[in-house]
Amino acid sequence: MEKDTFKLRPTDEFIVLIKLLKLKQLAQSGGHANMMVEDGQVNVNGEREFRKRKKLRPGDIVELEGMSISIIK
């Protein structure tokens, strides 16, 4: 599995799941990101995540399509 990180800006406490998918270019658009989450393609901390607006905080790990992204501060 390919590993990656996403560093939050110092002023941010979290990033929303669909925004992360777009920023990391795992989804081509917001609509595509929504569909990926709705279809159960995304895991957060080892569990399937269906909440598009899930707040990801430092320490969270997002997994999909052979990619693992750790959220760091």
Biopython code that builds the backbone (N, CA, C, O; Angstrom):
import numpy as np
from Bio.PDB.StructureBuilder import StructureBuilder

atoms = [
    (1, "MET", "N", (0.850, -1.188, 0.000)),
    (1, "MET", "CA", (0.000, 0.000, 0.000)),
    (1, "MET", "C", (0.889, 1.242, 0.000)),
    (1, "MET", "O", (1.832, 1.342, 0.785)),
    (2, "GLU", "N", (0.583, 2.166, -0.872)),
    (2, "GLU", "CA", (1.330, 3.420, -0.953)),
    (2, "GLU", "C", (0.934, 4.330, 0.207)),
    (2, "GLU", "O", (-0.251, 4.501, 0.492)),
    (3, "LYS", "N", (1.931, 4.910, 0.872)),
    (3, "LYS", "CA", (1.659, 5.772, 2.025)),
    (3, "LYS", "C", (1.938, 7.225, 1.664)),
    (3, "LYS", "O", (2.864, 7.536, 0.916)),
    (4, "ASP", "N", (1.107, 8.103, 2.219)),
    (4, "ASP", "CA", (1.234, 9.540, 1.973)),
    (4, "ASP", "C", (0.800, 10.260, 3.241)),
    (4, "ASP", "O", (0.212, 9.652, 4.136)),
    (5, "THR", "N", (1.088, 11.548, 3.318)),
    (5, "THR", "CA", (0.624, 12.343, 4.457)),
    (5, "THR", "C", (-0.066, 13.597, 3.947)),
    (5, "THR", "O", (0.144, 14.026, 2.812)),
    (6, "PHE", "N", (-0.889, 14.172, 4.803)),
    (6, "PHE", "CA", (-1.484, 15.474, 4.521)),
    (6, "PHE", "C", (-1.261, 16.322, 5.757)),
    (6, "PHE", "O", (-1.729, 15.980, 6.843)),
    (7, "LYS", "N", (-0.545, 17.432, 5.595)),
    (7, "LYS", "CA", (-0.238, 18.321, 6.715)),
    (7, "LYS", "C", (-1.277, 19.438, 6.779)),
    (7, "LYS", "O", (-1.450, 20.203, 5.830)),
    (8, "LEU", "N", (-1.963, 19.513, 7.919)),
    (8, "LEU", "CA", (-2.930, 20.593, 8.125)),
    (8, "LEU", "C", (-2.201, 21.921, 8.253)),
    (8, "LEU", "O", (-1.079, 21.982, 8.756)),
    (9, "ARG", "N", (-2.847, 22.974, 7.797)),
    (9, "ARG", "CA", (-2.274, 24.307, 8.003)),
    (9, "ARG", "C", (-2.303, 24.603, 9.503)),
    (9, "ARG", "O", (-3.172, 24.092, 10.211)),
    (10, "PRO", "N", (-1.374, 25.416, 9.999)),
    (10, "PRO", "CA", (-1.343, 25.710, 11.444)),
    (10, "PRO", "C", (-2.660, 26.280, 11.974)),
    (10, "PRO", "O", (-2.982, 26.109, 13.150)),
    (11, "THR", "N", (-3.414, 26.951, 11.115)),
    (11, "THR", "CA", (-4.672, 27.567, 11.566)),
    (11, "THR", "C", (-5.858, 26.603, 11.509)),
    (11, "THR", "O", (-6.939, 26.942, 11.992)),
    (12, "ASP", "N", (-5.683, 25.407, 10.929)),
    (12, "ASP", "CA", (-6.782, 24.459, 10.771)),
    (12, "ASP", "C", (-6.727, 23.357, 11.819)),
    (12, "ASP", "O", (-5.659, 22.828, 12.129)),
    (13, "GLU", "N", (-7.914, 23.013, 12.368)),
    (13, "GLU", "CA", (-8.012, 21.896, 13.307)),
    (13, "GLU", "C", (-8.319, 20.595, 12.580)),
    (13, "GLU", "O", (-7.998, 19.511, 13.066)),
    (14, "PHE", "N", (-8.947, 20.711, 11.403)),
    (14, "PHE", "CA", (-9.371, 19.517, 10.670)),
    (14, "PHE", "C", (-9.508, 19.841, 9.190)),
    (14, "PHE", "O", (-9.461, 21.002, 8.782)),
    (15, "ILE", "N", (-9.683, 18.772, 8.385)),
    (15, "ILE", "CA", (-10.052, 18.925, 6.979)),
    (15, "ILE", "C", (-11.223, 17.971, 6.742)),
    (15, "ILE", "O", (-11.265, 16.876, 7.303)),
    (16, "VAL", "N", (-12.163, 18.395, 5.913)),
    (16, "VAL", "CA", (-13.325, 17.569, 5.599)),
    (16, "VAL", "C", (-12.912, 16.492, 4.594)),
    (16, "VAL", "O", (-12.124, 16.748, 3.684)),
    (17, "LEU", "N", (-13.452, 15.293, 4.772)),
    (17, "LEU", "CA", (-13.061, 14.131, 3.966)),
    (17, "LEU", "C", (-13.106, 14.396, 2.462)),
    (17, "LEU", "O", (-12.125, 14.125, 1.770)),
    (18, "ILE", "N", (-14.221, 14.919, 1.935)),
    (18, "ILE", "CA", (-14.303, 15.096, 0.481)),
    (18, "ILE", "C", (-13.305, 16.146, -0.016)),
    (18, "ILE", "O", (-12.826, 16.064, -1.147)),
    (19, "LYS", "N", (-12.998, 17.125, 0.826)),
    (19, "LYS", "CA", (-12.001, 18.132, 0.434)),
    (19, "LYS", "C", (-10.613, 17.497, 0.332)),
    (19, "LYS", "O", (-9.841, 17.822, -0.569)),
    (20, "LEU", "N", (-10.304, 16.594, 1.258)),
    (20, "LEU", "CA", (-9.023, 15.888, 1.201)),
    (20, "LEU", "C", (-8.920, 15.073, -0.086)),
    (20, "LEU", "O", (-7.880, 15.081, -0.746)),
    (21, "LEU", "N", (-9.990, 14.374, -0.442)),
    (21, "LEU", "CA", (-9.970, 13.553, -1.660)),
    (21, "LEU", "C", (-9.710, 14.407, -2.898)),
    (21, "LEU", "O", (-9.008, 13.983, -3.816)),
    (22, "LYS", "N", (-10.278, 15.610, -2.919)),
    (22, "LYS", "CA", (-10.050, 16.512, -4.062)),
    (22, "LYS", "C", (-8.621, 17.058, -4.045)),
    (22, "LYS", "O", (-7.951, 17.062, -5.077)),
    (23, "LEU", "N", (-8.148, 17.517, -2.881)),
    (23, "LEU", "CA", (-6.812, 18.108, -2.795)),
    (23, "LEU", "C", (-5.718, 17.100, -3.138)),
    (23, "LEU", "O", (-4.712, 17.461, -3.747)),
    (24, "LYS", "N", (-5.906, 15.853, -2.755)),
    (24, "LYS", "CA", (-4.928, 14.807, -3.044)),
    (24, "LYS", "C", (-5.126, 14.229, -4.446)),
    (24, "LYS", "O", (-4.436, 13.286, -4.834)),
    (25, "GLN", "N", (-6.060, 14.791, -5.197)),
    (25, "GLN", "CA", (-6.358, 14.400, -6.581)),
    (25, "GLN", "C", (-6.734, 12.924, -6.695)),
    (25, "GLN", "O", (-6.416, 12.267, -7.686)),
    (26, "LEU", "N", (-7.418, 12.409, -5.661)),
    (26, "LEU", "CA", (-7.959, 11.054, -5.697)),
    (26, "LEU", "C", (-9.362, 11.073, -6.306)),
    (26, "LEU", "O", (-9.871, 10.051, -6.767)),
    (27, "ALA", "N", (-9.972, 12.257, -6.295)),
    (27, "ALA", "CA", (-11.282, 12.459, -6.927)),
    (27, "ALA", "C", (-11.140, 13.613, -7.908)),
    (27, "ALA", "O", (-10.446, 14.593, -7.634)),
    (28, "GLN", "N", (-11.809, 13.488, -9.064)),
    (28, "GLN", "CA", (-11.689, 14.539, -10.082)),
    (28, "GLN", "C", (-12.523, 15.774, -9.756)),
    (28, "GLN", "O", (-12.245, 16.866, -10.252)),
    (29, "SER", "N", (-13.565, 15.591, -8.905)),
    (29, "SER", "CA", (-14.447, 16.712, -8.579)),
    (29, "SER", "C", (-15.111, 16.438, -7.229)),
    (29, "SER", "O", (-14.956, 15.362, -6.652)),
    (30, "GLY", "N", (-15.837, 17.413, -6.749)),
    (30, "GLY", "CA", (-16.582, 17.226, -5.511)),
    (30, "GLY", "C", (-17.637, 16.142, -5.649)),
    (30, "GLY", "O", (-17.854, 15.358, -4.725)),
    (31, "GLY", "N", (-18.287, 16.098, -6.792)),
    (31, "GLY", "CA", (-19.293, 15.072, -7.049)),
    (31, "GLY", "C", (-18.684, 13.679, -7.057)),
    (31, "GLY", "O", (-19.262, 12.733, -6.521)),
    (32, "HIS", "N", (-17.517, 13.562, -7.665)),
    (32, "HIS", "CA", (-16.812, 12.278, -7.695)),
    (32, "HIS", "C", (-16.410, 11.860, -6.280)),
    (32, "HIS", "O", (-16.537, 10.690, -5.919)),
    (33, "ALA", "N", (-15.926, 12.812, -5.480)),
    (33, "ALA", "CA", (-15.556, 12.528, -4.087)),
    (33, "ALA", "C", (-16.779, 12.050, -3.307)),
    (33, "ALA", "O", (-16.689, 11.096, -2.535)),
    (34, "ASN", "N", (-17.925, 12.714, -3.506)),
    (34, "ASN", "CA", (-19.166, 12.302, -2.838)),
    (34, "ASN", "C", (-19.525, 10.864, -3.193)),
    (34, "ASN", "O", (-19.880, 10.076, -2.316)),
    (35, "MET", "N", (-19.433, 10.524, -4.469)),
    (35, "MET", "CA", (-19.781, 9.170, -4.916)),
    (35, "MET", "C", (-18.839, 8.123, -4.312)),
    (35, "MET", "O", (-19.278, 7.039, -3.929)),
    (36, "MET", "N", (-17.554, 8.447, -4.229)),
    (36, "MET", "CA", (-16.587, 7.513, -3.657)),
    (36, "MET", "C", (-16.950, 7.183, -2.209)),
    (36, "MET", "O", (-16.886, 6.026, -1.795)),
    (37, "VAL", "N", (-17.330, 8.204, -1.446)),
    (37, "VAL", "CA", (-17.697, 7.998, -0.044)),
    (37, "VAL", "C", (-19.022, 7.238, 0.047)),
    (37, "VAL", "O", (-19.136, 6.278, 0.809)),
    (38, "GLU", "N", (-20.024, 7.665, -0.730)),
    (38, "GLU", "CA", (-21.335, 7.011, -0.714)),
    (38, "GLU", "C", (-21.233, 5.538, -1.100)),
    (38, "GLU", "O", (-21.966, 4.707, -0.565)),
    (39, "ASP", "N", (-20.328, 5.205, -2.027)),
    (39, "ASP", "CA", (-20.171, 3.830, -2.506)),
    (39, "ASP", "C", (-19.341, 2.958, -1.548)),
    (39, "ASP", "O", (-19.129, 1.773, -1.807)),
    (40, "GLY", "N", (-18.877, 3.552, -0.447)),
    (40, "GLY", "CA", (-18.119, 2.770, 0.536)),
    (40, "GLY", "C", (-16.693, 2.467, 0.125)),
    (40, "GLY", "O", (-16.115, 1.478, 0.576)),
    (41, "GLN", "N", (-16.118, 3.303, -0.724)),
    (41, "GLN", "CA", (-14.746, 3.062, -1.199)),
    (41, "GLN", "C", (-13.678, 3.606, -0.246)),
    (41, "GLN", "O", (-12.490, 3.339, -0.425)),
    (42, "VAL", "N", (-14.107, 4.374, 0.774)),
    (42, "VAL", "CA", (-13.157, 5.074, 1.639)),
    (42, "VAL", "C", (-13.235, 4.530, 3.066)),
    (42, "VAL", "O", (-14.321, 4.389, 3.628)),
    (43, "ASN", "N", (-12.069, 4.228, 3.643)),
    (43, "ASN", "CA", (-11.982, 3.826, 5.047)),
    (43, "ASN", "C", (-11.273, 4.925, 5.820)),
    (43, "ASN", "O", (-10.320, 5.531, 5.329)),
    (44, "VAL", "N", (-11.748, 5.175, 7.038)),
    (44, "VAL", "CA", (-11.078, 6.104, 7.951)),
    (44, "VAL", "C", (-10.786, 5.330, 9.227)),
    (44, "VAL", "O", (-11.696, 4.792, 9.858)),
    (45, "ASN", "N", (-9.516, 5.275, 9.602)),
    (45, "ASN", "CA", (-9.078, 4.549, 10.794)),
    (45, "ASN", "C", (-9.560, 3.096, 10.782)),
    (45, "ASN", "O", (-9.984, 2.562, 11.807)),
    (46, "GLY", "N", (-9.489, 2.467, 9.603)),
    (46, "GLY", "CA", (-9.798, 1.056, 9.482)),
    (46, "GLY", "C", (-11.270, 0.698, 9.346)),
    (46, "GLY", "O", (-11.611, -0.481, 9.248)),
    (47, "GLU", "N", (-12.158, 1.706, 9.338)),
    (47, "GLU", "CA", (-13.588, 1.439, 9.212)),
    (47, "GLU", "C", (-14.157, 2.187, 8.019)),
    (47, "GLU", "O", (-13.752, 3.313, 7.730)),
    (48, "ARG", "N", (-15.100, 1.555, 7.328)),
    (48, "ARG", "CA", (-15.738, 2.183, 6.173)),
    (48, "ARG", "C", (-16.430, 3.467, 6.622)),
    (48, "ARG", "O", (-17.128, 3.488, 7.635)),
    (49, "GLU", "N", (-16.226, 4.534, 5.855)),
    (49, "GLU", "CA", (-16.775, 5.851, 6.219)),
    (49, "GLU", "C", (-17.758, 6.303, 5.156)),
    (49, "GLU", "O", (-17.415, 6.378, 3.976)),
    (50, "PHE", "N", (-18.990, 6.607, 5.574)),
    (50, "PHE", "CA", (-20.032, 7.056, 4.649)),
    (50, "PHE", "C", (-20.387, 8.526, 4.842)),
    (50, "PHE", "O", (-21.235, 9.053, 4.121)),
    (51, "ARG", "N", (-19.748, 9.200, 5.808)),
    (51, "ARG", "CA", (-20.038, 10.626, 6.055)),
    (51, "ARG", "C", (-19.100, 11.484, 5.205)),
    (51, "ARG", "O", (-17.890, 11.511, 5.431)),
    (52, "LYS", "N", (-19.671, 12.177, 4.234)),
    (52, "LYS", "CA", (-18.869, 13.002, 3.317)),
    (52, "LYS", "C", (-18.206, 14.162, 4.047)),
    (52, "LYS", "O", (-17.104, 14.580, 3.691)),
    (53, "ARG", "N", (-18.883, 14.680, 5.072)),
    (53, "ARG", "CA", (-18.382, 15.849, 5.796)),
    (53, "ARG", "C", (-17.579, 15.456, 7.039)),
    (53, "ARG", "O", (-17.358, 16.284, 7.922)),
    (54, "LYS", "N", (-17.146, 14.202, 7.107)),
    (54, "LYS", "CA", (-16.346, 13.716, 8.239)),
    (54, "LYS", "C", (-15.139, 14.610, 8.432)),
    (54, "LYS", "O", (-14.400, 14.884, 7.486)),
    (55, "LYS", "N", (-14.939, 15.070, 9.677)),
    (55, "LYS", "CA", (-13.806, 15.934, 9.992)),
    (55, "LYS", "C", (-12.598, 15.067, 10.314)),
    (55, "LYS", "O", (-12.624, 14.269, 11.251)),
    (56, "LEU", "N", (-11.554, 15.231, 9.538)),
    (56, "LEU", "CA", (-10.322, 14.478, 9.734)),
    (56, "LEU", "C", (-9.348, 15.325, 10.533)),
    (56, "LEU", "O", (-9.077, 16.477, 10.194)),
    (57, "ARG", "N", (-8.833, 14.739, 11.589)),
    (57, "ARG", "CA", (-7.931, 15.452, 12.497)),
    (57, "ARG", "C", (-6.577, 14.729, 12.535)),
    (57, "ARG", "O", (-6.467, 13.593, 12.074)),
    (58, "PRO", "N", (-5.545, 15.391, 13.086)),
    (58, "PRO", "CA", (-4.232, 14.734, 13.164)),
    (58, "PRO", "C", (-4.345, 13.355, 13.812)),
    (58, "PRO", "O", (-5.018, 13.183, 14.829)),
    (59, "GLY", "N", (-3.677, 12.385, 13.208)),
    (59, "GLY", "CA", (-3.723, 11.015, 13.704)),
    (59, "GLY", "C", (-4.679, 10.127, 12.924)),
    (59, "GLY", "O", (-4.560, 8.902, 12.970)),
    (60, "ASP", "N", (-5.634, 10.731, 12.201)),
    (60, "ASP", "CA", (-6.560, 9.944, 11.382)),
    (60, "ASP", "C", (-5.830, 9.399, 10.155)),
    (60, "ASP", "O", (-4.913, 10.025, 9.624)),
    (61, "ILE", "N", (-6.266, 8.210, 9.720)),
    (61, "ILE", "CA", (-5.691, 7.584, 8.527)),
    (61, "ILE", "C", (-6.815, 7.263, 7.550)),
    (61, "ILE", "O", (-7.770, 6.565, 7.892)),
    (62, "VAL", "N", (-6.690, 7.780, 6.330)),
    (62, "VAL", "CA", (-7.678, 7.555, 5.270)),
    (62, "VAL", "C", (-7.092, 6.550, 4.289)),
    (62, "VAL", "O", (-5.947, 6.687, 3.860)),
    (63, "GLU", "N", (-7.888, 5.532, 3.931)),
    (63, "GLU", "CA", (-7.422, 4.516, 2.997)),
    (63, "GLU", "C", (-8.413, 4.344, 1.859)),
    (63, "GLU", "O", (-9.623, 4.277, 2.075)),
    (64, "LEU", "N", (-7.881, 4.272, 0.640)),
    (64, "LEU", "CA", (-8.684, 3.938, -0.530)),
    (64, "LEU", "C", (-7.767, 3.624, -1.689)),
    (64, "LEU", "O", (-6.669, 4.169, -1.807)),
    (65, "GLU", "N", (-8.247, 2.719, -2.555)),
    (65, "GLU", "CA", (-7.551, 2.379, -3.798)),
    (65, "GLU", "C", (-6.048, 2.140, -3.594)),
    (65, "GLU", "O", (-5.234, 2.644, -4.368)),
    (66, "GLY", "N", (-5.677, 1.378, -2.560)),
    (66, "GLY", "CA", (-4.272, 1.060, -2.334)),
    (66, "GLY", "C", (-3.435, 2.206, -1.822)),
    (66, "GLY", "O", (-2.207, 2.145, -1.869)),
    (67, "MET", "N", (-4.083, 3.262, -1.328)),
    (67, "MET", "CA", (-3.396, 4.454, -0.830)),
    (67, "MET", "C", (-3.769, 4.669, 0.634)),
    (67, "MET", "O", (-4.927, 4.504, 1.018)),
    (68, "SER", "N", (-2.801, 5.031, 1.430)),
    (68, "SER", "CA", (-3.024, 5.335, 2.841)),
    (68, "SER", "C", (-2.517, 6.751, 3.098)),
    (68, "SER", "O", (-1.357, 7.057, 2.825)),
    (69, "ILE", "N", (-3.385, 7.612, 3.622)),
    (69, "ILE", "CA", (-3.013, 9.012, 3.875)),
    (69, "ILE", "C", (-3.162, 9.299, 5.368)),
    (69, "ILE", "O", (-4.250, 9.168, 5.930)),
    (70, "SER", "N", (-2.059, 9.693, 6.002)),
    (70, "SER", "CA", (-2.067, 10.055, 7.416)),
    (70, "SER", "C", (-2.226, 11.564, 7.545)),
    (70, "SER", "O", (-1.556, 12.329, 6.852)),
    (71, "ILE", "N", (-3.108, 11.980, 8.426)),
    (71, "ILE", "CA", (-3.311, 13.407, 8.688)),
    (71, "ILE", "C", (-2.349, 13.819, 9.800)),
    (71, "ILE", "O", (-2.331, 13.208, 10.869)),
    (72, "ILE", "N", (-1.553, 14.851, 9.548)),
    (72, "ILE", "CA", (-0.592, 15.324, 10.537)),
    (72, "ILE", "C", (-0.776, 16.822, 10.742)),
    (72, "ILE", "O", (-1.381, 17.506, 9.916)),
    (73, "LYS", "N", (-0.243, 17.320, 11.857)),
    (73, "LYS", "CA", (-0.344, 18.747, 12.180)),
    (73, "LYS", "C", (0.887, 19.463, 11.689)),
    (73, "LYS", "O", (1.005, 20.676, 11.860)),
]
sb = StructureBuilder()
sb.init_structure("model")
sb.init_model(0)
sb.init_chain("A")
sb.init_seg("    ")
for serial, (resi, resn, name, xyz) in enumerate(atoms, 1):
    if name == "N":
        sb.init_residue(resn, " ", resi, " ")
    sb.init_atom(name, np.array(xyz, "f"), 0.0, 1.0, " ", f" {name:<3s}", serial, name[0])
structure = sb.get_structure()
